[in-house]
């Protein structure tokens, strides 16, 4: 999608980030309208204001990824669900299904919101015709997603970097706070109660990913950004409940001080999110390190070949290095990381070079190409220096017959073994 946006409006940070900003704005308005329908105007206003203040929402509002758009689509699909329960027109269910399908096509784990919606309807004890209509819409979403799921199953190595739950603490905190808020008599109106909608969408997607992670690690907080819909609804409703039960001016002052305290506590993380240091995924850092450690004419090796994407952000970083394993580049081969040469050819090309810059970010795959790379490095080269950057290692190897490393970085340079930790 971003390729088409760049073709229309050109590259640059504004073009990259503006769609996420607009999408989260649409999501915030959807949260407000959803809370308005479920619990009234004041809850709608409060939930709509809380949503953009949440740290995770602020983070992915700034990033040029699909998560903000997924969040917006799930938000409005949820609104369509609530409306469809009260007004059983077929076209409303078609809108719900279309929004959910588009969200799932942007990110497959949006389908977990579908599960949360089903639980909401069961807990709310909606009439059988409503459950039937939702089942038809859900089946349509799953059927539309199935071809993409089958195709992506063959690319599951793309998430092999997930060694365990990533940034689990945020999910646990908001889940506990949300469940605590739901214990209060929040009130509401209509066939679907606010807590019956908010708790499942807050807790279930992340919980299901954690359960799946017992088999294969899958939990990353950004995969369920749309769970923030639930915590925003619950916090907005709880603040409304607290306001309604005030009995004295003193209570009002306590509430005002509490709100100011919460807002003040949000200032440091909000400011931190706007600094370069908050971005753990610097797409250019690894490429820049390769450029710094390599010299024109050096060999370049990726362990494994899929790590080629780590330096793809800026082609200038590897322009003067020779990719020893590449047979077809990603563009000509219509692949993410290109097509590599047979194992014997890779080993032969490696032996033509006295210096090789190797990029390694995860355990190598076990295939003939990777075995040829590692065995040739082990038998004919020695490690000269390693730089650690963003979870990857950029290592310079020199031939064993090279009597002096003077052509490479000095032993006390940032490229020496131990390197720079970023």
C-alpha positions as CSV (number, residue, x, y, z in Angstrom):
1,X,0.0,0.0,0.0
2,X,2.8,2.4,0.9
3,X,4.4,1.9,-2.5
4,X,1.2,3.3,-4.1
5,X,1.2,6.2,-1.6
6,X,4.9,7.0,-2.4
7,X,4.1,6.9,-6.2
8,X,1.4,9.4,-5.7
9,X,2.9,11.8,-3.2
10,X,6.6,11.0,-3.2
11,X,8.9,9.7,-0.5
12,X,9.8,11.4,2.8
13,X,8.8,11.3,6.4
14,X,5.5,13.2,5.9
15,X,4.3,10.7,3.3
16,X,5.5,7.8,5.5
17,X,3.9,8.9,8.8
18,X,0.8,10.9,7.8
19,X,-1.4,7.8,7.0
20,X,-0.8,6.5,10.5
21,X,-1.6,9.9,12.1
22,X,-4.9,10.1,10.1
23,X,-5.8,6.5,10.8
24,X,-5.4,6.9,14.6
25,X,-7.4,10.1,14.4
26,X,-10.2,8.1,12.7
27,X,-9.8,5.4,15.4
28,X,-10.1,8.0,18.2
29,X,-13.3,9.4,16.7
30,X,-14.6,5.8,16.4
31,X,-13.8,5.1,20.1
32,X,-15.7,8.3,21.1
33,X,-18.8,7.4,19.1
34,X,-18.7,3.8,20.3
35,X,-18.6,4.9,23.9
36,X,-21.4,7.4,23.2
37,X,-23.6,4.7,21.9
38,X,-22.8,2.3,24.7
39,X,-22.9,4.6,27.7
40,X,-23.8,8.2,26.8
41,X,-22.2,11.5,25.8
42,X,-19.9,12.0,28.8
43,X,-18.4,8.5,28.5
44,X,-18.0,9.1,24.7
45,X,-16.1,12.3,25.3
46,X,-13.9,10.8,28.0
47,X,-13.0,7.6,26.1
48,X,-12.3,9.6,23.0
49,X,-9.9,11.8,24.9
50,X,-8.2,8.9,26.8
51,X,-7.5,6.9,23.6
52,X,-4.9,9.2,22.0
53,X,-3.2,9.7,25.4
54,X,-2.3,6.0,25.7
55,X,1.4,5.5,25.2
56,X,1.1,2.6,22.7
57,X,-1.4,4.6,20.6
58,X,1.0,7.6,20.6
59,X,3.8,5.3,19.5
60,X,2.1,3.7,16.5
61,X,0.5,7.0,15.5
62,X,4.1,8.1,14.7
63,X,5.2,5.0,12.8
64,X,4.8,4.3,9.1
65,X,3.3,0.9,9.6
66,X,-0.1,-0.7,9.1
67,X,-1.0,-1.0,12.8
68,X,-2.7,2.3,13.0
69,X,-4.9,1.5,10.0
70,X,-5.7,-1.9,11.4
71,X,-6.7,-0.2,14.7
72,X,-9.0,2.2,12.9
73,X,-10.7,-0.5,10.9
74,X,-11.2,-2.7,14.0
75,X,-12.6,0.3,15.8
76,X,-15.2,1.1,13.2
77,X,-16.0,-2.6,12.6
78,X,-16.7,-2.8,16.4
79,X,-19.0,0.2,16.0
80,X,-20.8,-1.4,13.1
81,X,-21.2,-4.6,15.2
82,X,-22.9,-2.6,18.0
83,X,-25.2,-0.9,15.6
84,X,-26.0,-4.1,13.8
85,X,-27.1,-5.8,17.0
86,X,-29.8,-3.1,17.5
87,X,-30.7,-2.6,13.8
88,X,-30.6,-5.9,12.0
89,X,-30.2,-4.7,8.5
90,X,-28.2,-6.9,6.2
91,X,-26.2,-4.0,4.8
92,X,-24.9,-3.2,8.3
93,X,-23.5,-6.7,8.7
94,X,-22.0,-6.3,5.2
95,X,-20.2,-3.2,6.4
96,X,-19.0,-5.0,9.6
97,X,-17.7,-7.9,7.6
98,X,-16.0,-5.7,5.0
99,X,-14.2,-3.6,7.6
100,X,-13.0,-6.7,9.5
101,X,-11.8,-8.4,6.3
102,X,-9.8,-5.4,5.3
103,X,-8.3,-5.2,8.8
104,X,-7.3,-8.8,8.6
105,X,-5.8,-8.4,5.1
106,X,-3.7,-5.6,6.5
107,X,-2.6,-7.7,9.4
108,X,-3.8,-11.3,9.9
109,X,-3.9,-11.1,13.7
110,X,-6.8,-8.7,13.5
111,X,-8.8,-11.9,13.2
112,X,-8.4,-12.2,17.0
113,X,-10.8,-9.2,17.3
114,X,-13.4,-11.3,15.5
115,X,-13.1,-13.8,18.4
116,X,-13.5,-11.0,20.9
117,X,-16.6,-9.8,19.1
118,X,-18.1,-13.3,19.2
119,X,-17.5,-13.6,23.0
120,X,-19.2,-10.2,23.4
121,X,-22.3,-11.3,21.7
122,X,-22.5,-14.6,23.6
123,X,-22.0,-12.8,27.0
124,X,-24.6,-10.2,26.0
125,X,-27.1,-12.9,25.2
126,X,-28.2,-11.4,22.0
127,X,-31.1,-13.0,20.1
128,X,-30.3,-16.1,17.9
129,X,-30.9,-14.2,14.6
130,X,-28.1,-11.8,15.6
131,X,-25.7,-14.6,16.4
132,X,-26.6,-16.2,13.1
133,X,-25.9,-12.9,11.2
134,X,-22.6,-12.5,12.9
135,X,-21.6,-16.1,12.2
136,X,-22.3,-15.5,8.5
137,X,-20.2,-12.3,8.5
138,X,-17.4,-14.0,10.5
139,X,-17.4,-16.9,8.1
140,X,-17.0,-14.5,5.2
141,X,-14.1,-12.8,6.9
142,X,-12.3,-16.1,7.6
143,X,-13.0,-17.3,4.0
144,X,-11.6,-14.1,2.6
145,X,-8.5,-14.3,4.8
146,X,-7.8,-18.0,4.2
147,X,-5.8,-17.6,1.0
148,X,-3.5,-15.0,2.5
149,X,-3.1,-17.2,5.7
150,X,-2.1,-20.2,3.6
151,X,0.4,-18.2,1.6
152,X,1.9,-16.5,4.6
153,X,2.2,-19.9,6.5
154,X,5.0,-20.7,4.1
155,X,6.8,-17.5,5.1
156,X,6.6,-18.1,8.9
157,X,10.3,-17.7,9.2
158,X,9.8,-14.0,8.8
159,X,8.8,-14.0,12.5
160,X,11.4,-16.4,13.7
161,X,13.2,-13.5,15.4
162,X,10.5,-13.5,18.1
163,X,12.2,-15.4,20.9
164,X,9.6,-14.7,23.6
165,X,6.8,-12.2,24.4
166,X,7.9,-8.7,23.2
167,X,6.9,-5.8,25.5
168,X,4.5,-7.9,27.4
169,X,4.5,-5.5,30.4
170,X,2.2,-3.0,28.7
171,X,-0.4,-5.6,27.9
172,X,-0.4,-6.9,31.4
173,X,-0.7,-3.4,33.0
174,X,-3.6,-2.3,30.8
175,X,-5.4,-5.7,31.2
176,X,-5.2,-5.5,35.0
177,X,-6.3,-1.9,35.0
178,X,-9.1,-2.6,32.6
179,X,-10.5,-5.6,34.5
180,X,-10.3,-3.6,37.7
181,X,-12.4,-0.8,36.0
182,X,-14.9,-3.3,34.8
183,X,-15.7,-4.4,38.3
184,X,-17.3,-1.1,39.0
185,X,-21.0,-0.6,38.1
186,X,-20.3,1.2,34.9
187,X,-23.8,1.3,33.6
188,X,-24.7,1.6,30.0
189,X,-27.5,1.3,27.6
190,X,-28.6,-0.9,24.7
191,X,-28.4,-4.7,24.2
192,X,-24.5,-4.7,24.5
193,X,-23.0,-3.5,27.7
194,X,-19.8,-1.5,27.6
195,X,-17.9,-3.9,29.8
196,X,-19.1,-6.9,27.8
197,X,-17.6,-5.3,24.7
198,X,-14.4,-3.7,26.2
199,X,-13.0,-6.5,28.3
200,X,-12.9,-9.2,25.6
201,X,-11.3,-6.9,23.0
202,X,-8.8,-5.7,25.6
203,X,-7.8,-9.1,27.0
204,X,-8.6,-11.9,24.5
205,X,-6.4,-11.0,21.5
206,X,-3.3,-10.7,23.6
207,X,-4.2,-13.7,25.7
208,X,-4.7,-15.9,22.6
209,X,-1.3,-14.8,21.2
210,X,0.3,-15.7,24.5
211,X,-1.4,-19.2,24.5
212,X,-0.2,-19.7,20.9
213,X,3.3,-18.7,22.0
214,X,3.5,-21.9,24.1
215,X,3.9,-23.6,20.7
216,X,5.6,-20.9,18.7
217,X,6.5,-17.4,20.0
218,X,4.1,-15.0,18.4
219,X,3.4,-12.3,21.0
220,X,4.4,-8.8,20.0
221,X,2.5,-5.9,21.6
222,X,2.0,-4.0,18.3
223,X,0.2,-7.0,16.8
224,X,-2.8,-6.2,19.1
225,X,-2.7,-2.4,19.2
226,X,-6.4,-2.4,18.6
227,X,-6.8,-3.8,22.2
228,X,-6.4,-0.1,23.3
229,X,-10.0,0.4,22.2
230,X,-11.0,-1.7,25.3
231,X,-8.9,0.2,27.9
232,X,-10.0,3.6,26.5
233,X,-13.7,2.6,26.8
234,X,-13.2,1.2,30.4
235,X,-11.2,4.2,31.6
236,X,-13.8,6.6,30.1
237,X,-16.7,4.7,31.7
238,X,-14.9,4.5,35.1
239,X,-14.2,8.2,35.2
240,X,-17.8,8.8,34.4
241,X,-18.8,6.5,37.2
242,X,-16.5,8.2,39.6
243,X,-17.9,11.6,38.6
244,X,-21.5,10.4,39.2
245,X,-20.9,9.1,42.7
246,X,-19.3,12.4,43.9
247,X,-21.0,13.6,47.1
248,X,-19.0,16.6,48.1
249,X,-16.7,19.4,46.8
250,X,-13.8,17.6,48.5
251,X,-14.4,14.5,46.4
252,X,-14.4,16.7,43.3
253,X,-11.0,18.2,44.3
254,X,-9.6,14.7,44.9
255,X,-10.8,13.7,41.4
256,X,-9.3,16.8,39.8
257,X,-5.9,16.2,41.5
258,X,-5.9,12.5,40.4
259,X,-6.6,13.5,36.8
260,X,-3.8,16.0,36.9
261,X,-1.5,13.5,38.4
262,X,-2.3,10.9,35.7
263,X,-1.7,13.5,33.0
264,X,1.6,14.5,34.5
265,X,2.7,10.9,34.7
266,X,2.0,10.6,31.0
267,X,4.2,13.5,30.1
268,X,7.6,11.7,30.4
269,X,6.7,8.7,28.2
270,X,5.0,11.0,25.7
271,X,8.1,13.1,25.4
272,X,10.3,10.0,25.3
273,X,8.3,8.6,22.4
274,X,9.2,11.6,20.3
275,X,12.9,11.0,20.6
276,X,15.1,8.9,18.2
277,X,16.2,6.8,21.2
278,X,12.6,5.5,21.6
279,X,12.8,3.7,18.2
280,X,14.3,0.3,18.8
281,X,13.9,-0.6,15.1
282,X,16.2,1.9,13.4
283,X,15.9,0.6,9.8
284,X,19.2,2.3,8.8
285,X,21.4,1.5,11.8
286,X,22.6,-1.9,10.5
287,X,23.2,-0.7,7.0
288,X,25.2,2.3,8.4
289,X,27.4,-0.1,10.4
290,X,28.0,-2.2,7.3
291,X,29.1,0.9,5.4
292,X,31.4,2.0,8.3
293,X,33.1,-1.4,8.8
294,X,33.4,-2.4,5.1
295,X,35.7,-1.1,2.5
296,X,35.1,-0.7,-1.3
297,X,35.5,-4.1,-2.9
298,X,35.0,-6.2,0.3
299,X,32.7,-9.2,0.1
300,X,29.3,-9.0,1.8
301,X,27.6,-12.0,3.3
302,X,24.2,-12.4,5.0
303,X,23.8,-15.2,7.5
304,X,21.1,-16.1,6.6
305,X,20.1,-14.8,3.2
306,X,16.8,-13.4,4.6
307,X,18.8,-10.9,6.6
308,X,19.5,-9.0,3.4
309,X,16.4,-6.9,4.2
310,X,18.3,-5.5,7.2
311,X,20.4,-3.3,4.9
312,X,17.7,-2.6,2.3
313,X,16.6,0.7,3.7
314,X,19.5,2.6,2.1
315,X,21.2,0.9,-0.9
316,X,24.1,3.3,-0.7
317,X,25.3,1.5,2.5
318,X,26.2,-1.6,0.5
319,X,26.8,0.0,-2.9
320,X,30.6,-0.6,-2.9
321,X,30.5,-4.1,-1.4
322,X,30.0,-7.3,-3.4
323,X,27.1,-9.5,-2.3
324,X,28.8,-12.9,-2.5
325,X,25.7,-15.1,-2.4
326,X,23.2,-13.1,-4.5
327,X,22.0,-14.6,-7.8
328,X,18.9,-12.4,-8.3
329,X,18.1,-9.2,-6.4
330,X,14.7,-8.8,-4.6
331,X,13.3,-6.6,-7.4
332,X,14.1,-8.9,-10.3
333,X,13.2,-12.1,-8.4
334,X,10.0,-10.5,-6.9
335,X,11.0,-11.7,-3.5
336,X,11.7,-10.1,-0.2
337,X,15.4,-11.0,0.1
338,X,16.4,-12.1,-3.4
339,X,17.5,-15.5,-4.6
340,X,20.9,-16.9,-3.7
341,X,23.5,-19.0,-5.6
342,X,24.0,-22.7,-5.1
343,X,26.2,-23.6,-2.1
344,X,29.3,-24.5,-4.1
345,X,29.3,-21.3,-6.0
346,X,28.9,-19.3,-2.8
347,X,31.9,-21.1,-1.2
348,X,34.0,-20.5,-4.3
349,X,33.2,-16.8,-4.5
350,X,34.1,-16.4,-0.8
351,X,37.5,-17.8,-1.4
352,X,38.2,-15.1,-3.9
353,X,38.2,-12.4,-1.2
354,X,40.5,-11.5,1.6
355,X,37.9,-9.5,3.6
356,X,34.2,-10.3,4.1
357,X,31.7,-8.3,6.0
358,X,29.1,-10.7,7.5
359,X,25.6,-9.7,8.8
360,X,23.9,-12.0,11.3
361,X,20.7,-11.2,13.3
362,X,19.2,-14.6,14.1
363,X,20.1,-18.2,14.1
364,X,21.0,-19.3,10.6
365,X,18.7,-21.6,8.6
366,X,19.9,-25.1,8.0
367,X,20.2,-25.4,4.3
368,X,23.1,-26.0,2.0
369,X,23.8,-22.3,1.3
370,X,24.0,-21.4,4.9
371,X,26.1,-24.4,5.7
372,X,28.5,-23.5,2.9
373,X,28.8,-19.9,4.3
374,X,29.5,-20.9,7.9
375,X,31.9,-23.8,7.1
376,X,33.9,-21.6,4.7
377,X,34.2,-18.8,7.2
378,X,35.3,-21.3,9.9
379,X,37.9,-23.1,7.8
380,X,39.4,-20.2,5.8
381,X,38.8,-17.0,7.7
382,X,39.2,-15.6,11.1
383,X,37.1,-13.0,12.9
384,X,38.7,-9.6,13.0
385,X,36.1,-7.4,14.6
386,X,32.4,-7.4,15.5
387,X,29.9,-4.6,16.0
388,X,26.6,-5.2,17.8
389,X,23.7,-3.0,16.6
390,X,20.0,-3.4,17.1
391,X,20.2,-7.1,17.9
392,X,22.4,-7.9,14.9
393,X,26.1,-8.6,14.6
394,X,28.2,-7.1,11.8
395,X,31.5,-9.0,11.7
396,X,34.6,-8.4,9.6
397,X,36.4,-11.6,8.6
398,X,39.9,-11.8,7.1
399,X,41.7,-14.7,5.4
400,X,44.0,-16.8,7.6
401,X,46.9,-16.2,5.2
402,X,46.6,-12.4,5.7
403,X,49.7,-11.6,7.9
404,X,48.5,-8.3,9.2
405,X,45.0,-6.7,9.8
406,X,46.4,-3.2,9.0
407,X,44.0,-2.9,6.1
408,X,41.0,-3.4,8.4
409,X,39.9,-1.3,11.5
410,X,42.4,-0.8,14.3
411,X,42.0,-3.1,17.3
412,X,40.9,-0.2,19.5
413,X,38.4,1.1,17.0
414,X,34.6,0.7,17.4
415,X,34.7,-2.2,15.0
416,X,37.0,-4.3,17.2
417,X,35.6,-7.4,18.9
418,X,33.0,-6.4,21.5
419,X,32.2,-3.5,19.3
420,X,29.6,-0.8,19.9
421,X,26.5,-1.8,21.8
422,X,23.5,0.2,20.6
